[in-house]
Amino acid sequence: MNRMLIFTVVAIIALVLVGGFGLGVGYFSARSDSSWLKWLKADPPAARSLGPTVSELEEMGELVVTKVHVADVLEAEGLGHRGLWLVRGEALIAVNMEEAELTDKDDEKQSATI
């Protein structure tokens, strides 16, 4: 019984101290003159990509699509028959950017070799 009472008192004191510290941090961090709490408000480390990400490369797939206008006449002969085909329309030629890799990057020219 005696140990349980001591344990309970110690636990309550610890909770009060931790709670008080938390309230103090909240109060003092809102003040502009709280220079002693700067380590708590430190900016997170900045990270930036050294090149385009995979999703950015996939979005670039739209940039490497070429629309080609096609107009041609095909003629064929064989087995006593002759045929002509008129081909006319548009075609899209694209590159699959899912397997693209960045091989070179030039920050000054703002260009990359993929």
ZIHUQUI-V67017 format. One record per backbone hydrogen bond with DSSP energy under -1.0 kcal/mol. NH is the residue of the N-H (numbers start at 1). CO is the residue of the C=O. If there is no record, write none. Layout:
nh = {NH,NH}
co = {CO,CO}
This chain:
nh = {5,6,7,8,9,10,11,12,13,14,15,16,17,18,19,20,21,22,23,24,25,26,27,28,29,35,37,38,40,41,57,58,59,60,62,63,64,66,68,70,72,74,76,78,81,83,85,87,89,91,93,100,103,104,106,111,113}
co = {1,2,3,4,5,6,7,8,9,10,11,12,13,14,15,16,17,18,19,20,21,22,23,24,25,33,34,35,37,37,53,54,55,56,59,60,60,93,91,89,87,85,83,81,78,76,74,72,70,68,66,97,113,113,111,106,104}
